[in-house]
């Protein structure tokens, strides 16, 4: 298998682990900076170049596209798809998951549990918007933030209004959600590959912080999932159209609630906490899917 990994930094842990896993299995692998890929688009003639040379004959591509380059990165991935290259996470699926509002609307339509969420535009409607949500604390999130950025906890209604006004002043898109106090600053990251949760960890926020992201100083340990949690994670990834996903859940009184579906989940934290060779599982899954496609051809 000739594999491409779209990543802006070949030295990142997740990128290195995927390269190691692919080469250990005898595959050819190349890391491509998506911002150095450029394309020609014409009827029946899709072409991709990289640093002056044409990219050809790739069997599969793994997108590791950061939030800051979503637009260009998904355009590059879409071009690969048009050229017949297999990817476990398509460009449209990544765009669905990246937009938190769209993601929550799609999950809610399928009856998947999530924190109560409100969204509105006009300042005149803010008071009623917060009444629709309920009493504070409230969690206010930018719709395209990642790794805990653009997420604010407002403990009073006046604080919620102030943050909302500030975000509107910046012309930012955001959602407001209920705060799940019983989660006690912890969430569960489920790593989904295909139709299975292959690893799971419980992340605990550090003292004085409500965001459990490891980049924010949170700690992680392996966790045993309930059947409901496992099913929720798999369904959430399927609704987004992702075959490789990190699904973040909160444990609540009304069952598992989906916080986020991540299309480029990091490997360092989950591999360190669980000891599972997640990179190898991802590469093996892609290899199986390619073999299945070829057998049908």
C-alpha positions as CSV (number, residue, x, y, z in Angstrom):
1,X,0.0,0.0,0.0
2,X,1.3,3.5,-0.9
3,X,0.0,5.8,1.8
4,X,0.0,9.6,2.1
5,X,-0.4,11.4,5.5
6,X,-1.6,15.0,5.3
7,X,0.1,16.7,8.1
8,X,1.7,20.2,8.5
9,X,4.4,18.7,10.9
10,X,6.0,15.4,10.3
11,X,7.5,15.5,13.8
12,X,4.2,15.4,15.6
13,X,3.7,12.3,17.7
14,X,0.5,11.2,15.9
15,X,2.1,11.7,12.5
16,X,5.3,9.8,13.5
17,X,3.3,6.9,15.0
18,X,1.3,6.5,11.8
19,X,4.5,6.5,9.7
20,X,6.1,3.9,12.0
21,X,3.0,1.7,12.0
22,X,2.7,1.8,8.2
23,X,6.4,1.1,7.6
24,X,6.4,-1.7,10.2
25,X,3.7,-3.4,8.1
26,X,5.7,-3.0,4.8
27,X,3.8,-0.1,3.4
28,X,5.3,2.9,1.6
29,X,4.3,6.1,3.4
30,X,4.9,9.8,2.7
31,X,4.0,12.8,4.8
32,X,2.7,15.8,2.8
33,X,2.1,19.3,4.1
34,X,-1.4,20.1,2.7
35,X,-0.5,23.7,2.2
36,X,2.3,22.7,-0.2
37,X,-0.1,20.6,-2.3
38,X,-1.7,22.4,-5.2
39,X,-4.1,21.2,-7.9
40,X,-5.4,21.4,-11.4
41,X,-9.2,20.9,-11.7
42,X,-10.7,20.0,-15.1
43,X,-13.4,17.6,-16.3
44,X,-11.9,14.1,-16.1
45,X,-8.5,15.5,-15.3
46,X,-7.8,16.0,-11.6
47,X,-4.1,16.6,-10.9
48,X,-2.1,17.2,-7.7
49,X,1.4,18.6,-7.4
50,X,3.7,18.9,-4.4
51,X,6.8,21.0,-4.4
52,X,7.1,21.0,-8.2
53,X,6.3,17.3,-8.8
54,X,3.1,15.5,-9.6
55,X,1.6,13.2,-6.9
56,X,0.5,9.9,-8.4
57,X,-0.3,6.3,-7.5
58,X,-1.3,6.8,-3.9
59,X,-3.7,4.1,-2.6
60,X,-4.9,5.9,0.5
61,X,-4.5,9.2,2.4
62,X,-4.9,9.8,6.1
63,X,-5.9,13.4,6.8
64,X,-4.4,15.0,9.9
65,X,-5.8,18.5,9.1
66,X,-5.6,21.1,11.8
67,X,-8.5,23.4,12.5
68,X,-6.5,26.5,11.2
69,X,-6.2,25.0,7.7
70,X,-9.6,23.3,7.5
71,X,-10.6,25.1,4.3
72,X,-7.5,24.4,2.3
73,X,-6.8,21.0,3.8
74,X,-10.2,19.7,3.0
75,X,-9.9,21.0,-0.6
76,X,-6.7,19.0,-1.0
77,X,-8.3,15.9,0.5
78,X,-11.3,16.3,-1.8
79,X,-8.9,16.5,-4.8
80,X,-7.4,13.2,-3.7
81,X,-10.9,11.7,-3.4
82,X,-11.7,12.9,-6.9
83,X,-8.5,11.1,-8.1
84,X,-9.8,7.8,-6.7
85,X,-7.6,7.7,-3.6
86,X,-9.2,6.1,-0.5
87,X,-9.5,8.0,2.8
88,X,-11.1,6.8,6.0
89,X,-12.4,10.3,6.7
90,X,-13.8,12.2,3.7
91,X,-13.6,15.9,3.2
92,X,-17.3,16.4,3.7
93,X,-17.3,14.4,6.9
94,X,-14.4,16.5,8.3
95,X,-16.3,19.7,7.6
96,X,-19.5,18.3,9.3
97,X,-17.5,17.4,12.4
98,X,-15.5,20.7,12.5
99,X,-18.6,22.8,12.7
100,X,-19.9,22.3,16.3
101,X,-23.3,23.7,15.5
102,X,-23.8,21.5,12.5
103,X,-22.4,18.5,14.4
104,X,-24.9,19.0,17.3
105,X,-27.8,19.4,14.9
106,X,-27.1,16.2,13.1
107,X,-26.5,14.3,16.3
108,X,-29.7,15.6,17.9
109,X,-31.7,14.6,14.8
110,X,-30.6,11.0,15.3
111,X,-31.6,11.1,19.0
112,X,-28.0,11.0,20.3
113,X,-27.6,12.5,23.8
114,X,-25.8,15.8,24.1
115,X,-25.8,18.9,26.4
116,X,-28.8,21.2,25.8
117,X,-27.6,23.8,23.3
118,X,-28.9,27.1,22.1
119,X,-27.8,29.3,19.2
120,X,-28.9,32.8,18.1
121,X,-27.7,35.9,16.3
122,X,-29.6,39.0,17.4
123,X,-28.6,40.8,20.7
124,X,-32.3,41.5,21.4
125,X,-32.9,37.8,21.7
126,X,-30.1,37.0,24.2
127,X,-32.2,37.1,27.4
128,X,-34.8,34.7,25.9
129,X,-32.1,32.5,24.4
130,X,-30.6,32.0,27.9
131,X,-34.1,31.3,29.3
132,X,-34.5,28.6,26.7
133,X,-31.2,27.0,28.0
134,X,-31.9,27.3,31.7
135,X,-30.1,28.5,34.8
136,X,-26.3,29.0,34.7
137,X,-23.5,27.9,34.7
138,X,-23.4,28.1,30.9
139,X,-20.6,26.9,28.6
140,X,-20.0,29.2,25.6
141,X,-18.1,27.7,22.7
142,X,-16.8,29.0,19.4
143,X,-18.2,26.7,16.7
144,X,-14.8,26.0,15.2
145,X,-12.5,26.0,18.2
146,X,-10.3,23.0,19.1
147,X,-8.3,21.6,22.1
148,X,-10.3,23.7,24.5
149,X,-9.7,27.0,22.8
150,X,-12.7,29.4,22.5
151,X,-14.5,27.6,25.4
152,X,-15.6,29.7,28.4
153,X,-17.5,28.8,31.5
154,X,-19.9,31.6,32.7
155,X,-21.2,31.0,36.2
156,X,-23.8,33.8,36.3
157,X,-26.3,34.9,33.7
158,X,-24.7,38.4,33.6
159,X,-21.4,36.7,32.8
160,X,-23.1,34.7,30.0
161,X,-24.5,37.9,28.5
162,X,-21.1,39.7,28.7
163,X,-19.3,36.8,26.9
164,X,-22.0,36.6,24.3
165,X,-21.8,40.3,23.6
166,X,-18.0,40.1,23.3
167,X,-18.2,37.2,20.8
168,X,-20.8,39.0,18.8
169,X,-18.6,42.1,18.7
170,X,-15.9,39.9,17.2
171,X,-18.4,38.5,14.6
172,X,-17.6,35.0,15.9
173,X,-20.0,32.1,15.6
174,X,-20.7,30.3,18.9
175,X,-23.1,28.1,20.7
176,X,-24.2,28.1,24.4
177,X,-24.6,24.9,26.3
178,X,-25.7,23.7,29.7
179,X,-22.9,22.9,32.2
180,X,-23.0,19.2,33.3
181,X,-21.9,19.5,36.9
182,X,-22.1,15.8,37.7
183,X,-19.2,15.2,35.3
184,X,-16.9,16.9,37.8
185,X,-14.5,18.2,35.2
186,X,-14.0,14.8,33.5
187,X,-14.9,13.5,30.1
188,X,-14.3,10.2,28.2
189,X,-12.5,10.1,24.9
190,X,-13.5,7.1,22.8
191,X,-11.3,6.3,19.8
192,X,-13.5,4.8,17.1
193,X,-12.1,3.0,14.1
194,X,-14.6,1.6,11.7
195,X,-17.5,0.2,13.8
196,X,-15.5,-0.4,17.0
197,X,-14.2,1.6,19.9
198,X,-10.6,0.4,20.0
199,X,-9.4,2.4,23.0
200,X,-10.9,4.7,25.7
201,X,-9.6,7.0,28.4
202,X,-11.1,9.2,31.1
203,X,-9.6,12.7,31.1
204,X,-9.7,14.8,34.3
205,X,-9.3,18.5,34.4
206,X,-6.7,20.0,36.6
207,X,-7.7,21.9,39.8
208,X,-9.4,25.2,39.0
209,X,-10.0,24.2,35.3
210,X,-13.2,22.8,33.8
211,X,-11.7,21.8,30.5
212,X,-10.2,18.3,30.6
213,X,-8.1,18.6,27.4
214,X,-4.6,17.2,27.9
215,X,-3.2,20.3,26.2
216,X,-4.8,22.2,29.1
217,X,-3.0,20.2,31.8
218,X,-5.6,17.4,32.2
219,X,-4.6,13.9,33.2
220,X,-5.8,10.7,31.5
221,X,-6.2,7.0,32.4
222,X,-7.7,4.0,30.7
223,X,-11.4,3.5,31.4
224,X,-14.0,0.7,30.9
225,X,-16.9,1.9,28.9
226,X,-20.6,1.0,29.4
227,X,-22.5,-0.5,26.6
228,X,-24.4,2.7,26.2
229,X,-21.2,4.8,26.0
230,X,-19.7,2.4,23.4
231,X,-22.9,2.5,21.3
232,X,-23.2,6.3,21.5
233,X,-19.6,6.8,20.4
234,X,-20.0,4.5,17.4
235,X,-23.3,6.1,16.4
236,X,-21.9,9.6,16.7
237,X,-18.9,8.8,14.4
238,X,-21.3,7.1,11.9
239,X,-23.6,10.1,11.8
240,X,-20.6,12.3,11.0
241,X,-19.4,9.9,8.3
242,X,-16.1,9.3,10.0
243,X,-14.3,6.0,10.1
244,X,-11.6,7.3,12.4
245,X,-12.8,9.6,15.2
246,X,-12.3,10.7,18.7
247,X,-15.7,11.0,20.4
248,X,-15.8,12.9,23.6
249,X,-18.5,12.0,26.1
250,X,-19.7,13.4,29.4
251,X,-21.1,11.0,32.0
252,X,-24.4,12.5,33.1
253,X,-27.5,11.5,35.1
254,X,-29.3,11.0,31.8
255,X,-26.7,8.9,30.2
256,X,-23.7,9.6,27.9
257,X,-23.7,13.0,26.3
258,X,-21.6,13.8,23.2
259,X,-19.4,16.9,23.6
260,X,-17.5,16.7,20.4
261,X,-16.6,14.4,17.5
262,X,-13.0,14.9,16.4
263,X,-11.9,14.0,12.9
264,X,-8.2,14.2,13.6
265,X,-7.9,12.8,17.2
266,X,-4.4,12.8,18.7
267,X,-2.7,9.5,19.4
268,X,-0.3,10.4,22.2
269,X,-2.7,10.7,25.0
270,X,-4.8,7.6,24.2
271,X,-1.8,5.4,23.4
272,X,-0.1,6.5,26.6
273,X,-3.1,6.0,28.8
274,X,-4.2,2.6,27.3
275,X,-1.1,1.0,25.9
276,X,-3.1,0.2,22.7
277,X,-1.3,0.5,19.3
278,X,-4.0,2.8,18.0
279,X,-1.8,3.9,15.0
280,X,-1.4,0.2,14.0
281,X,-5.2,-0.3,14.3
282,X,-5.8,2.6,11.9
283,X,-3.3,1.4,9.3
284,X,-4.7,-2.1,9.5
285,X,-8.2,-0.8,9.0
286,X,-7.2,1.1,5.9
287,X,-5.4,-1.9,4.5
288,X,-8.5,-4.1,5.0
289,X,-10.8,-1.6,3.3
290,X,-8.4,-1.3,0.3
291,X,-8.3,-5.1,0.0
292,X,-12.1,-5.3,0.1
293,X,-12.4,-2.6,-2.6
294,X,-9.9,-4.4,-4.8
295,X,-11.7,-7.7,-4.4
296,X,-14.9,-6.1,-5.6
297,X,-13.3,-4.3,-8.6
